Amino acid sequence: MPIFSIVITSFNRIHALKRAIKSCLDQSFKSFEIIVVDDCSSDGTKSFLQNLDSNKIKFYFHKKNKGVVSSRHTGSKLCRGSWIINLDSDHTLHPNVLESLNSKIMVIDNDIGL
């Protein structure tokens, strides 16, 4: 089971989405999954996602546009990780952010005796 689940919501932002996904795949810490929820895009997002070749990426397609809050909710229901990170499709992650977060989580877990 991955430690982190990164939920990316997108609606007609294929170019930004490509950068967001790449920033996730480029992480130095590798215990994560990416869940992309497409909110009924009409810009080729579905085809792009279906052609990705990575076992780290899962995707879900809304049949009608529901908005970002509903998309995040859909994504969170699909998560298997212990920690959820919501990433907007026009944002990127620094390559070491998951590694940094994991080291902080380990300190918290040790402090409370987990």
C-alpha atoms as a printed R data frame, in Angstrom:
    type eleno elety resid chain resno       x      y       z
1   ATOM     1    CA   MET     A     1   0.000  0.000   0.000
2   ATOM     2    CA   PRO     A     2   1.401  3.434  -0.906
3   ATOM     3    CA   ILE     A     3   2.074  5.973   1.822
4   ATOM     4    CA   PHE     A     4   0.792  8.918  -0.241
5   ATOM     5    CA   SER     A     5  -2.183  9.269  -2.559
6   ATOM     6    CA   ILE     A     6  -1.946 12.300  -4.811
7   ATOM     7    CA   VAL     A     7  -5.355 13.355  -6.108
8   ATOM     8    CA   ILE     A     8  -5.291 15.565  -9.189
9   ATOM     9    CA   THR     A     9  -8.561 17.035 -10.406
10  ATOM    10    CA   SER     A    10  -8.800 18.385 -13.924
11  ATOM    11    CA   PHE     A    11 -11.274 19.994 -16.302
12  ATOM    12    CA   ASN     A    12 -10.047 20.934 -19.791
13  ATOM    13    CA   ARG     A    13  -6.462 21.514 -18.608
14  ATOM    14    CA   ILE     A    14  -4.561 18.822 -20.508
15  ATOM    15    CA   HIS     A    15  -1.333 20.832 -20.931
16  ATOM    16    CA   ALA     A    16  -1.176 21.770 -17.257
17  ATOM    17    CA   LEU     A    17  -2.189 18.241 -16.255
18  ATOM    18    CA   LYS     A    18   0.784 16.771 -18.124
19  ATOM    19    CA   ARG     A    19   3.173 18.936 -16.059
20  ATOM    20    CA   ALA     A    20   1.399 18.079 -12.804
21  ATOM    21    CA   ILE     A    21   1.605 14.334 -13.479
22  ATOM    22    CA   LYS     A    22   5.260 14.566 -14.508
23  ATOM    23    CA   SER     A    23   6.107 16.395 -11.274
24  ATOM    24    CA   CYS     A    24   4.531 13.537  -9.332
25  ATOM    25    CA   LEU     A    25   6.309 10.811 -11.282
26  ATOM    26    CA   ASP     A    26   9.630 12.627 -10.764
27  ATOM    27    CA   GLN     A    27   9.433 12.328  -6.967
28  ATOM    28    CA   SER     A    28  12.515 11.036  -5.153
29  ATOM    29    CA   PHE     A    29  10.257  9.156  -2.685
30  ATOM    30    CA   LYS     A    30   8.435  6.397  -4.555
31  ATOM    31    CA   SER     A    31   5.686  5.147  -2.209
32  ATOM    32    CA   PHE     A    32   2.771  6.965  -3.821
33  ATOM    33    CA   GLU     A    33  -0.118  6.612  -6.209
34  ATOM    34    CA   ILE     A    34  -1.619  9.250  -8.473
35  ATOM    35    CA   ILE     A    35  -5.369  9.439  -8.881
36  ATOM    36    CA   VAL     A    36  -6.583 11.735 -11.636
37  ATOM    37    CA   VAL     A    37 -10.245 12.681 -11.688
38  ATOM    38    CA   ASP     A    38 -11.302 14.185 -14.987
39  ATOM    39    CA   ASP     A    39 -14.434 16.286 -14.622
40  ATOM    40    CA   CYS     A    40 -15.883 15.613 -18.093
41  ATOM    41    CA   SER     A    41 -13.193 17.364 -20.148
42  ATOM    42    CA   SER     A    42 -13.556 17.814 -23.897
43  ATOM    43    CA   ASP     A    43  -9.890 18.587 -24.677
44  ATOM    44    CA   GLY     A    44  -8.448 15.088 -25.135
45  ATOM    45    CA   THR     A    45  -7.682 14.470 -21.460
46  ATOM    46    CA   LYS     A    46  -9.408 11.076 -21.454
47  ATOM    47    CA   SER     A    47  -7.380  9.790 -24.394
48  ATOM    48    CA   PHE     A    48  -4.152 11.144 -22.888
49  ATOM    49    CA   LEU     A    49  -4.788  9.402 -19.557
50  ATOM    50    CA   GLN     A    50  -5.804  6.109 -21.150
51  ATOM    51    CA   ASN     A    51  -2.504  6.035 -23.053
52  ATOM    52    CA   LEU     A    52  -0.265  6.609 -20.017
53  ATOM    53    CA   ASP     A    53   1.968  3.677 -19.182
54  ATOM    54    CA   SER     A    54   2.462  3.819 -15.429
55  ATOM    55    CA   ASN     A    55   1.208  1.507 -12.717
56  ATOM    56    CA   LYS     A    56   1.277  4.481 -10.330
57  ATOM    57    CA   ILE     A    57  -1.596  6.253 -12.090
58  ATOM    58    CA   LYS     A    58  -5.302  5.523 -11.743
59  ATOM    59    CA   PHE     A    59  -7.969  7.686 -13.292
60  ATOM    60    CA   TYR     A    60 -11.687  8.231 -13.101
61  ATOM    61    CA   PHE     A    61 -13.921 10.114 -15.524
62  ATOM    62    CA   HIS     A    62 -17.054 11.939 -14.459
63  ATOM    63    CA   LYS     A    63 -19.878 11.483 -16.963
64  ATOM    64    CA   LYS     A    64 -21.008 15.075 -16.385
65  ATOM    65    CA   ASN     A    65 -19.235 18.107 -14.984
66  ATOM    66    CA   LYS     A    66 -19.606 18.194 -11.190
67  ATOM    67    CA   GLY     A    67 -16.988 20.723 -10.103
68  ATOM    68    CA   VAL     A    68 -13.730 20.543  -8.211
69  ATOM    69    CA   VAL     A    69 -15.174 19.688  -4.777
70  ATOM    70    CA   SER     A    70 -17.048 16.683  -6.118
71  ATOM    71    CA   SER     A    71 -13.955 15.646  -8.102
72  ATOM    72    CA   ARG     A    72 -11.798 15.755  -4.961
73  ATOM    73    CA   HIS     A    73 -14.397 13.718  -3.113
74  ATOM    74    CA   THR     A    74 -14.387 11.122  -5.923
75  ATOM    75    CA   GLY     A    75 -10.592 11.003  -5.805
76  ATOM    76    CA   SER     A    76 -10.457 10.619  -2.029
77  ATOM    77    CA   LYS     A    77 -12.783  7.597  -2.197
78  ATOM    78    CA   LEU     A    78 -10.323  5.888  -4.569
79  ATOM    79    CA   CYS     A    79  -7.240  6.477  -2.390
80  ATOM    80    CA   ARG     A    80  -5.288  3.615  -0.859
81  ATOM    81    CA   GLY     A    81  -2.551  5.708   0.765
82  ATOM    82    CA   SER     A    82  -2.299  6.706   4.396
83  ATOM    83    CA   TRP     A    83  -1.971 10.386   3.485
84  ATOM    84    CA   ILE     A    84  -3.856 12.302   0.789
85  ATOM    85    CA   ILE     A    85  -2.399 15.230  -1.132
86  ATOM    86    CA   ASN     A    86  -4.751 17.310  -3.289
87  ATOM    87    CA   LEU     A    87  -2.935 18.786  -6.260
88  ATOM    88    CA   ASP     A    88  -4.625 21.174  -8.676
89  ATOM    89    CA   SER     A    89  -3.932 20.339 -12.306
90  ATOM    90    CA   ASP     A    90  -2.079 23.632 -12.828
91  ATOM    91    CA   HIS     A    91   0.316 23.045  -9.903
92  ATOM    92    CA   THR     A    92   3.457 20.952  -9.626
93  ATOM    93    CA   LEU     A    93   5.346 19.279  -6.794
94  ATOM    94    CA   HIS     A    94   9.001 19.900  -5.968
95  ATOM    95    CA   PRO     A    95  10.899 16.626  -6.643
96  ATOM    96    CA   ASN     A    96  11.659 16.046  -2.943
97  ATOM    97    CA   VAL     A    97   8.355 17.072  -1.371
98  ATOM    98    CA   LEU     A    98   7.132 13.536  -0.617
99  ATOM    99    CA   GLU     A    99  10.494 12.584   0.857
100 ATOM   100    CA   SER     A   100  10.372 15.662   3.089
101 ATOM   101    CA   LEU     A   101   6.788 15.005   4.160
102 ATOM   102    CA   ASN     A   102   7.556 11.364   4.886
103 ATOM   103    CA   SER     A   103  10.464 12.289   7.168
104 ATOM   104    CA   LYS     A   104   8.183 14.642   9.112
105 ATOM   105    CA   ILE     A   105   5.482 11.965   9.369
106 ATOM   106    CA   MET     A   106   8.034  9.510  10.756
107 ATOM   107    CA   VAL     A   107   9.004 12.011  13.473
108 ATOM   108    CA   ILE     A   108   5.338 12.523  14.426
109 ATOM   109    CA   ASP     A   109   4.672  8.772  14.490
110 ATOM   110    CA   ASN     A   110   7.692  8.206  16.729
111 ATOM   111    CA   ASP     A   111   6.718 11.059  19.034
112 ATOM   112    CA   ILE     A   112   3.274  9.564  19.675
113 ATOM   113    CA   GLY     A   113   4.469  5.975  19.844
114 ATOM   114    CA   LEU     A   114   3.066  4.547  16.622
